[in-house]
């Protein structure tokens, strides 16, 4: 079959492309930025498409020429900038589905979400349901609306979040962590979606879930054991406090906890595993099998770095900010002047050096918290701390022998800054 796949560069779409090609299909990948190089010898081609822009039937008709089936794998979890639920989940897909009806496409598969039903409370679910309902009402021969539960897989947002939580020394749980989830591994989800092309008789809404529901507490405990981290320590967090954090997170770009995700977690995310098992020809894999044994070391390291690196960054920021505040007057100013004089700073320049350095420290601390591209910032901090260390070594060498080690502590700080520099995305 010739399959048009939207969202082909995404978490599910990229895996679907590989599985469809392995099954012998020809894939037309609809992506916002098609690659420049052609795929020689591979039955795949790319077309430029964008649900933010392509919202009419006329936009999609040329892309459907010769296409036998369409799979819509495009979607967003949160609105950001021009990316809105209205465009990407409703207007764009509905235009594509109407074009499918006009072009006589034989099979359409919409990847929606479990919970996109009449009880939907979040904007995410309601927008998915709007497109689902529209598609199911069209005069098409074979339509399946796939409703995956939480999808776990390497590189996925859910996997990063939950493995990070599972790796924490103390895991905070909303209430007792009794919220019900039924996660499915991404490989099972993709295999089941691809199987729908060979089973056109499977129509309507199709849940894709793991073998059975588990509580959030048990899910995280099982993941932690799979990572080889031993028994977890849980800390119940009052639901009111989680709700407050969700409201704050709704205003923070990139936050995975917002009011929508909090509502979805409270509601639960479970379904009948029968359709999934029927498509796979076997039961979907258990949570304990989500992390492949060979991938355990890398997955564990990635999960731990997900919280250790922000912790290190905040610690470094706190050092600069507190140092700046202390230098601005909490420490006796006269003693600061005496130290500057011993370091070779002339008396008339002492106020400028003291308060200038204090403001610079404050600026570095604030920049550490706010800047997104921090590699130049880490270099600047390493250089400045190295300069301070050299000056004090030459002018005030006795500080190396101080029992509290004020200069000796610069060495692990420099090592930490270098680690942050090396781990920063380029």
LOVEX-567504 format. One line per field, with one value per residue (C-alpha): x, y, z. Coordinates in Angstrom, 2 decimals. Layout:
N
u X  ...
v Y  ...
w Z  ...
REM end
This chain:
426
u 0.00  0.98  0.57  0.55  1.87  1.60  3.81  6.37  9.29  7.71  8.07  5.45  5.72  9.43  8.95  5.83  7.79  10.33  7.68  5.59  8.63  9.54  6.00  6.51  4.48  5.50  5.43  4.80  6.10  4.32  6.65  7.18  10.80  11.52  15.17  17.24  18.78  16.68  16.32  17.91  16.46  14.04  10.28  9.78  9.38  8.81  6.32  6.12  2.98  2.03  -1.28  -0.73  -0.96  -2.73  -6.33  -8.37  -9.30  -7.50  -4.26  -4.36  -5.81  -2.51  -0.74  -3.32  -2.76  -2.30  -2.47  -4.27  -4.19  -3.59  -2.27  -2.39  0.31  0.68  -0.10  1.12  0.77  0.79  0.04  3.11  3.46  1.62  1.08  -2.51  -4.86  -7.43  -5.08  -3.00  -5.64  -8.84  -8.70  -5.70  -6.69  -10.34  -9.26  -7.10  -9.95  -12.40  -9.84  -9.54  -13.30  -13.18  -10.18  -11.64  -8.83  -9.62  -8.23  -7.78  -6.21  -6.34  -4.01  -5.99  -5.68  -7.35  -9.75  -10.82  -14.47  -17.69  -16.14  -13.08  -12.10  -8.78  -8.37  -6.01  -8.63  -11.50  -9.56  -8.68  -12.32  -13.50  -11.34  -12.25  -15.97  -15.61  -13.66  -16.10  -18.95  -17.44  -18.51  -15.29  -15.13  -12.69  -11.84  -10.04  -9.51  -6.62  -6.64  -3.27  -2.82  0.43  3.08  6.51  9.60  13.21  13.36  9.71  8.50  6.64  9.66  11.96  9.52  8.68  12.19  13.43  10.78  11.55  15.26  14.77  16.06  12.61  9.66  6.86  3.40  0.12  -1.75  -1.05  -0.24  -3.39  -4.13  -4.64  -2.55  -2.17  1.02  1.87  5.36  5.92  6.98  3.66  1.72  3.44  3.07  -0.64  -1.17  0.65  -1.45  -4.61  -3.67  -3.93  -7.22  -9.58  -12.52  -11.33  -13.11  -14.29  -12.47  -9.66  -7.96  -4.23  -3.19  -0.89  -2.00  -3.69  -4.14  -1.56  -1.42  1.02  2.86  3.28  4.25  7.11  8.19  8.36  10.33  12.77  13.37  13.85  16.54  18.34  17.86  16.26  13.17  11.70  11.02  7.75  6.62  2.88  2.21  -1.21  -3.39  -3.98  -0.23  0.06  -2.85  -1.06  2.12  0.03  -1.38  2.14  3.36  0.67  2.56  6.04  7.16  8.23  6.66  5.19  2.94  0.11  -3.61  -4.44  -1.98  -3.04  -6.72  -5.84  -3.85  -6.63  -9.18  -7.09  -5.97  -7.16  -9.03  -9.76  -6.54  -8.41  -8.24  -4.53  -3.81  -5.91  -3.94  -0.61  -1.56  -0.16  -0.53  1.19  4.34  4.37  5.87  8.71  9.75  9.73  13.47  15.60  18.36  21.08  19.69  19.50  22.86  22.23  18.57  19.47  22.24  19.95  17.19  19.50  21.12  17.65  17.43  21.10  22.06  19.28  20.20  23.83  22.78  20.61  23.41  25.89  23.37  22.82  26.58  26.85  23.66  24.44  28.05  26.80  24.29  26.84  29.38  26.84  26.82  26.03  29.76  31.44  32.41  35.58  36.87  36.13  38.18  41.06  41.05  40.98  43.93  45.93  45.05  46.63  43.53  44.21  41.98  40.12  39.15  38.01  34.30  34.12  35.78  33.69  30.28  31.11  32.17  29.09  26.76  28.64  28.17  24.44  24.19  25.96  23.64  20.49  21.77  22.45  18.76  17.32  19.59  18.73  22.06  24.56  27.82  29.32  28.08  29.86  33.08  32.77  32.23  35.18  37.39  36.25  36.59  39.98  41.04  39.90  41.78  45.03  44.88  44.22  46.94  49.49  48.37  46.67  48.25  47.37  43.76  44.91  45.77  42.53  40.76  37.47  39.19  37.61  39.91  40.31  36.53  37.01  38.45  35.24  33.26  35.49  35.05  31.28  31.26  33.30  30.84  27.91  29.77  30.40  26.82  25.20  23.49  25.54
v 0.00  3.64  5.24  8.97  9.44  12.82  13.57  11.21  12.84  12.57  10.05  7.65  8.70  7.96  4.44  3.92  4.81  2.06  -0.56  0.29  0.03  -3.33  -4.51  -3.69  -0.49  2.65  5.62  9.27  11.17  14.48  16.66  20.36  20.27  17.48  16.36  17.61  14.26  11.64  8.13  6.08  2.60  3.08  3.22  6.47  10.05  13.28  16.07  19.40  19.70  21.70  21.53  25.12  26.20  23.44  23.71  23.31  20.31  21.92  21.94  18.16  16.86  16.98  15.03  12.21  11.32  7.53  7.14  4.03  4.78  7.72  7.62  10.86  10.74  14.50  16.11  18.27  17.85  21.57  24.70  26.82  29.90  29.32  25.64  25.43  22.51  24.16  24.06  20.93  18.67  19.92  22.21  20.63  16.98  17.63  19.17  16.09  13.71  15.56  15.36  11.61  11.25  13.31  11.36  7.95  6.86  3.31  3.35  6.19  5.75  8.63  8.44  10.08  9.53  7.46  9.76  11.71  10.91  12.45  12.80  14.71  17.62  18.81  20.98  18.32  15.57  17.76  18.81  15.20  14.17  16.90  15.52  11.91  12.65  14.48  11.61  8.95  10.92  11.01  8.63  6.60  2.82  2.03  4.32  3.51  5.99  4.66  5.75  5.01  5.20  6.58  5.50  4.57  4.32  5.48  9.16  9.75  12.53  10.09  7.79  10.69  11.95  8.66  7.20  10.47  10.29  6.62  7.40  10.07  9.25  10.21  10.06  12.54  11.11  12.99  11.81  8.10  7.64  5.59  7.17  4.44  4.21  1.48  2.29  0.63  0.25  2.27  -0.82  -2.51  0.64  1.03  -2.64  -2.51  0.65  -0.88  -4.05  -1.97  -1.53  -5.29  -5.47  -2.95  -4.59  -3.15  0.18  2.76  3.65  1.23  1.52  0.77  -0.09  -2.28  -5.65  -4.28  -1.10  -0.23  2.55  5.40  4.22  0.68  1.93  4.03  1.26  -1.26  1.14  1.80  -1.92  -2.35  0.36  -1.57  1.14  -0.94  -0.23  3.27  5.78  7.60  10.96  11.69  15.20  16.76  17.01  20.71  21.34  19.37  21.38  24.62  23.38  22.47  26.00  27.42  24.89  26.02  29.31  27.75  26.78  23.16  22.12  18.60  19.30  21.68  21.80  19.57  16.80  16.99  16.56  13.62  11.92  12.40  10.94  7.84  6.38  2.79  0.67  -2.79  -4.60  -7.07  -5.06  -4.42  -8.10  -9.02  -6.67  -7.89  -11.56  -11.69  -9.81  -6.41  -6.37  -5.74  -2.62  -4.74  -5.45  -1.82  -1.31  -3.75  -5.31  -4.06  -0.52  -0.40  1.38  4.08  4.54  4.77  7.31  9.44  9.33  10.39  13.16  14.53  15.71  15.82  18.39  20.86  20.34  21.16  24.22  25.58  24.94  26.91  29.72  29.85  30.14  33.18  34.84  34.40  35.51  38.66  39.44  38.86  41.09  43.90  44.52  41.46  40.92  43.92  46.32  47.47  43.91  43.50  46.63  45.26  42.00  43.94  46.06  42.93  41.59  44.70  46.83  50.56  52.24  54.56  51.57  49.39  50.42  49.94  46.53  45.38  46.40  45.70  42.15  41.67  42.76  40.56  37.58  38.33  38.63  35.31  33.59  34.98  34.16  30.59  30.23  32.04  31.52  28.68  28.47  28.30  27.03  30.57  31.22  28.14  29.24  32.72  31.30  28.92  31.81  34.14  31.54  30.56  34.23  34.65  31.49  32.64  36.13  34.77  32.15  34.87  37.63  35.70  32.22  31.67  31.00  27.67  26.65  27.93  25.15  25.81  25.56  28.64  28.37  24.61  24.40  26.16  22.96  20.86  23.92  24.26  20.54  20.92  23.87  21.88  18.97  21.32  22.77  19.34  18.14  21.28  20.77  22.21
w 0.00  -0.43  3.00  3.73  7.27  9.00  11.97  10.42  12.22  15.68  18.48  17.09  13.46  13.05  14.43  12.33  9.20  9.88  10.71  7.64  5.38  6.94  6.17  2.50  2.28  0.41  2.80  1.98  5.02  5.56  7.63  8.11  6.93  4.41  4.26  1.35  0.42  -1.35  0.10  -2.67  -2.98  -0.07  -0.81  1.08  -0.06  1.80  1.25  3.06  5.17  8.24  10.10  11.24  7.59  5.65  6.86  3.66  1.52  -1.43  0.57  0.96  -2.30  -4.28  -1.56  -1.73  -5.37  -5.54  -1.75  -0.41  3.32  5.65  9.22  11.20  13.88  14.33  17.65  20.53  24.29  25.05  23.06  22.35  20.19  16.91  17.74  18.94  19.60  17.31  14.32  14.88  16.43  14.76  11.71  9.96  10.52  9.64  6.34  5.67  6.54  4.29  1.48  2.11  1.64  -1.56  -2.94  -2.06  0.28  1.36  4.93  7.46  10.90  13.36  16.38  19.15  22.91  25.58  27.41  24.31  24.93  26.23  29.71  28.45  30.71  29.26  26.17  24.80  25.01  23.81  20.70  19.92  20.36  17.98  15.16  16.04  15.87  12.57  11.00  12.21  10.65  7.16  4.33  4.37  3.94  6.73  9.65  12.91  15.73  17.80  21.44  23.07  26.80  28.20  25.66  27.04  24.87  24.56  23.69  24.54  26.81  29.07  29.36  30.29  32.90  34.58  34.57  36.05  38.78  39.42  39.88  42.55  46.06  47.39  44.99  45.53  44.87  44.42  47.49  47.89  44.18  43.63  40.23  37.63  34.45  31.84  29.96  26.67  25.23  22.06  20.08  20.91  20.05  16.68  15.81  16.61  14.54  11.56  11.93  11.39  7.72  7.22  9.15  7.50  9.24  12.57  12.71  15.21  18.41  19.30  22.71  22.83  26.38  28.42  29.80  32.93  34.98  37.63  40.18  39.64  42.76  41.44  37.98  39.39  41.77  38.92  36.72  39.57  40.05  36.29  36.46  39.19  41.82  44.57  46.63  46.35  49.11  48.56  49.91  49.71  48.39  49.15  46.05  46.73  46.54  43.29  41.90  42.80  41.10  38.03  37.85  38.04  35.46  33.03  32.73  32.40  28.88  28.69  32.00  31.83  34.80  33.99  34.69  31.71  32.60  36.26  35.28  33.03  35.80  38.33  35.96  35.25  31.94  31.51  28.96  27.63  26.65  24.41  21.15  21.64  22.22  19.17  16.91  18.26  18.33  21.87  25.17  25.29  27.37  31.11  32.70  34.11  30.49  29.33  29.87  27.88  30.04  27.69  27.93  31.74  32.39  29.78  30.77  34.46  33.79  31.61  34.22  37.03  35.01  34.29  37.90  38.92  36.26  37.20  40.87  40.05  38.05  40.84  43.35  41.25  40.80  44.56  45.18  42.88  44.15  47.86  47.31  45.61  48.36  51.11  49.36  49.02  52.77  54.85  55.32  57.04  54.27  56.01  56.20  52.50  51.77  53.84  51.84  48.58  49.74  50.58  47.12  45.57  44.85  45.45  48.05  45.62  43.46  46.35  46.30  42.53  42.73  45.70  44.43  40.79  41.63  43.82  41.00  38.55  40.88  41.11  37.33  36.82  39.29  37.68  34.19  35.33  36.16  33.15  30.15  27.78  25.95  28.77  27.26  27.00  30.55  31.93  30.20  31.70  35.18  34.85  33.70  36.50  39.23  37.85  37.89  41.51  42.47  40.83  42.39  45.87  45.44  44.60  46.98  49.82  49.83  53.48  52.44  51.03  54.62  56.14  58.11  56.27  52.89  51.21  48.18  48.18  47.62  44.29  42.87  43.08  41.94  38.88  38.20  38.53  36.14  33.63  33.93  33.29  30.30  28.79  29.41  27.99  24.62  21.80
REM end
